[in-house]
Amino acid sequence: MIEITGRIRLDEREIKESFIRASGPGGQNVNKVSSAVELRFDARNSPSLPEGVRERLMKLAGRRLTLGGEIVITAQSHRSQEMNRADALEKLVELIRAATVVPKARRKTKPTKASKEKRMDSKAKRGNVKRLRQAKPDD
């Protein structure tokens, strides 16, 4: 079990890993070794996630979310496969942790009378400055 928070744990069987060849420079080794990791997690059908966390996670995933509801994370920054696996898993864990934070509801407020007056005064001053800068026709 992978612990996300005190209440949320993921089963390792929910995560699928495949190994691919990393792009970019790498010398002779790059064409022989599949060191990059592609991690897939089915967020839509995961029994480990509460409904609210699932919805926020799918919004946070952005372009990493497939049409089928899977989150695809690729890690290829390290030369070793094990380090890339750990990196991809850590990215997933951080994404899920970010989704556990419930956003604070915004309360609508109206601008105060003083703030409206201050705004109008600054607009009037700015208009006066611009008026003074205008070229005057010769008399």
Disulfide bonds with the S-S distance in Angstrom:
none
